[in-house]
Amino acid sequence: SSSINPRGGRIIEGSWTHGFTDMVYEAYNGRDTDDGEILDKYHYNRYELQWTEHMPMPTFGIKALSFMKKKRHTLQTDLQLGWVDRNVQYQDELRAGGVHPYSTRPGALQPNNQFAGYPGYSLSGETMIVGAMAYRFPVARRINKKMGPLYLKNVYAQLGGTAGNLWS
């Protein structure tokens, strides 16, 4: 969604990538070893799924929380799954860690930061499960001010977290 605070809907992205690696680095003598397996030339498949759900903040039947729905508070959940179908060299593994929430890679415009505090792409493995949740709420709405070439309409704040793992 293109809104700063989407309040309904989902984004589902999936990919299947076929790869081929031929180890030709002289420093590795044309091969590498990972998990006791000698890797030289190999084919592999990478499967990835990302599911993002945007919803108005649920009140859980508590009347005191009904203001959250009226004031446009939002809950966002994310699930990211990945699997590589064989043992692969480090450069072919799935990556995670510290991706800036507004990076320019395809499909990256998500307001959750994956494993904040870790350097970008510092976590890797052939299997990945990552879950994230964010609570977004308005700080100031309908500001509608022009400041030179900038236009300020709404300001929102967000709290969130990520949990998950990558392993080989």
Secondary structure, DSSP 8 states (H G I E B T S, - for coil): --SSS--SEEEEEEEEEEEEEE---GGGTT-EEETTEEESEEEEEEEEEEEEEEEE---TT-GGGHHHHHTT-EEEEEEEEEEESS---GGGSEEES-B-TT--STT---S--BTTTS-TT-EEESEEEEEEEEEEEEEE----EEETTEEE--EEEEEEEEEEEEE-
